[in-house]
Amino acid sequence: MSRPCVWVTRTDPFNRLTAKRLAGAGYETLCAPALRVLGLDVPAVLAVPDALAFTSLNGVRLHRFLPALAEIPVFAVGDHSARLAQTCGYRRVRSASGNISDLAGTITRELTAPAAILHIGAARPAGDLGALLGPRHRVSRLAIYETLENDRRDLERVAGHIDAIDHMLIHSPRAGAHVARWLQDVEPHWRGTVHCISDAAAVPFRSFSRISIEVASRPDETSLLAGLMAHRPRSSVAAPRTSEAIRARAEQG
């Protein structure tokens, strides 16, 4: 008996962690990122700020850790970002366990104003941390990566197996918009469930009449995967759990 298949659209390399969690729960997985991350050439931080703010895992991953920053307060948008920051060497890390609004709230409560905060993240962040914090803090931005939509040719192998896909995981509004446009052109009548990390990520799929949409209760991956984990497949037969299994399944059809 074949196991349900999940298309993991998350960016590399963190999509591999998601796929591993799903494989452990009994799902077949197909990793094909909707977006790609391009690191930017930026100068090292010379002036030590009062605090650092990270709004993504990639921000933590791509920022070069400096010993001079080890003891300053670090505010991370989510638990995974916070754990990665601690692994990198930051010692005073606080997780907002949510989105950028939760991050702003955590900083407001826990950081004495006025403070100089360096916001490290994408060239086009999902929100304006400086505007959310207001004039009580001085926020400067350091863009260390850019997120780009993958070319549609990179998704051709997904198109060949679309009938074998039961679920899609959407980790951001931008990924949702890109996948929805692609799906409209490739298979507008696809039947399955799209699991979205937020309401904003789900919006592009509202026009599809045959798609079921599940929105995470919190904007984090644990909440995003909760529905799949609660209804993990049951099978006494060990099934392959890689994209090769999906290809074989599609060829048999």
N, C-alpha and C positions, 0 to 999 in steps of 0.2 A: 504494500500500500504506500503510495507516494505521500510525502509530507507536504503541508502547505508551503508555498514559496513567498518570501518577502524580498522585495526590491529595496535595498538600502541606498538611498540617494545622497547620504551624508558625504562630506568631503573627506579625502584621504589625508592623513593616515587613520583618523579616528573612526572612519567607517569600518575598519577591521575589528575594532573593539566591539562595535555594535553587532557586527555579524557573528562574532564569537559568542556573545551573550545569547543571541537568537539560536545559534546552532546548538548551544548547550540546552536550550529549552525545546529542541526537537524540530526546529524549522529548517527548511532549505533556504539558503540566502544567495542573492545575486547582488554583488557590489558594483554599482555603476554610478559614480558621483554626478550629480546635476551641475555642481559648481567645482571650480578648482581654485586653489590658493596660490598666489604668486607673491613670494617674499620681495620686499623692497629694500634697496640699499640705503640705509639710514645711518647717520653718525651715532656714535656711542653717547650715552647720557653723561654729560660732564657735571652739570649742577645737580646736586642731590635734592630732590623735592621733599616735601613733608610727608607725602604718601603716594603710592602707586594705585592705579585702578585698572583692572583688566576686565574687559567685557566679552572675552572669548577664550576658548582653549588655544586657538592658533596664536592669539596675542601672547599668551604665556610661552608657548612652544618656540616662537620665532624671536622673542626678545632675548638678547644676550644678557645673562645674569652677571652682575658685578658685585663683588664683595661689599662695596660701599653701600649697596642698597639692601643688604641682608637684614638689617635691624629696623628699617622704617616700616610703618604700617602698610600693608598690602590688602586691598579690597578686591575680591573676585566676584564676578556675577553669579557663579554657581559653585556647587560642591566639587565637581570634577576639576574646574579651573583652579579652585583653592588647593586641592590635593596636588595638582601638578606644580603649582607655585611652590608649595612646601618641598616637593621633590627637587625642584631646581635650586633650592637653598634659601628661599625667603623664610624668615622665622616668625614673623608677626602677621599671619594671614587670617583674614576674616571673610567668610563666605556669605553672600546675600541670599543664596539659595533661591534664586528667581531670575528676574529679568532686569533691564537697566533701571527701571523705576524702583525696584527693590534695592538695587545697588545704591542709588542715590539716597534712599531712605536710611540704609545702613550707615553710609558715610555721614549723613546729617546727624544721626544719633550718637555716633561713636568717635567722630573726629572733631577736635576742638577747632573752632573757627577763630580767625581766618587761617587757612592753610593753602599751600601750593600743591596741587594734585596733578600728577602726570597720568593722563589717560592713554593707555597703550592699546592699540587695536587696529581695526581695518581702516582703509582709506575712506570707505563709505560706511560708517557705523550705523547700526539699527536705530540709534537714538542719540540725542544730544545731552550728554551727561552734564556739561556746563550749564545748560539752560535749566535742567532739572534741579541742580544744586543752588542756582541763583547766585547773587553777589557775595554770599557769605564766604565762598571759597574761590580761589583762583585756579581754574582748570585749563591746562594746556594739553594739546593732543599730539601724540606721536604715532603716525600711521606707519606700521611696519609690514603690512601686507595688503594686497588687493584681492578681492574675490571676483572671479569672472565666470560667466556661464560657459559650460562646456559646449563645444561645437556639437551640433546634432549628429554628426558622423560618429562621435564618440558613443552615442546611444544606439547605434544601429544593432548591436548584438541584443539589446533589450527588446527592440522592435521584433526581432525574430522569435522571441519567446514570450511575447506579451500575454498569450493565452495561458501560459503556465504560471503567471504571477497572480497570487491571491491578495497580497497586501503590498502597500507602498509606505515607506517612512519618509516624512518631510520634516526637516530640522530647521527650516527658516522660511520666512515669507518669500524671499527671493528665489530659493530653490522651488518653492511651491508654484510660483508664477512660471518659471522656466519649464518645469515638468508638465504643468497644465497646458501650456501652449503646445508642447511637443505631443502630448497625448491627444489633443484636439485634432492634430494633423494625422497622427498615426493610427489611433484606434479610439475614436470618440465614443464608441459604445462599450468600452471596457467595463466589465462588471468586477468589482472588488472593493476592498476597503482601503481608504487612505487615512493614515494615522499622522496627525499634524501636531506640532509642538505648541501651536498657539492658534487663536482665532484668525489672526492675520495670515498665517501660513495656510489656513483652510479656505480662505476667501476664493482663490482662483478655481477651486473645485466645485463651488456651489452650483455652477451652471450645468454640471454633468448629472443627468437624470438617473443614471444607473449606478453611480458610485455612492458607497456608504462612507461617511466621514466620522472619524473619532478625533476629538480634540483633547489633548493632555490637560489634566486638572491643574498642573503647574508647568511652567516653561522649562522643563528639564528632561533629560533622557529617561530617567527612571519612571517618571509619570507617563512619558510618551510610550514606553514599552509595556506599561501596566496591563493594558487590555490584552496584548499578545501573551504576556506571561500568565495571566489569569486563565486563558483558554489554550494553553499549550497543547499541541497535538499529542495523541496517544497512539503508539504503534509498537507492536512487539518485534517488528523487523527493523533492524538498524539500516537507515537510509543514508546515502551520500549527502554531504551538507555543503557542497561547494557549487560554484557556478557551472562546473563541468556536469554536475548532476542535472542541472536545469537544461543544459544543452541536450543531454541524452534523453531527458523526458520529452522535450519538444520534438526531437527527431522521431521518437516512437509514435508521436501523435500524427 
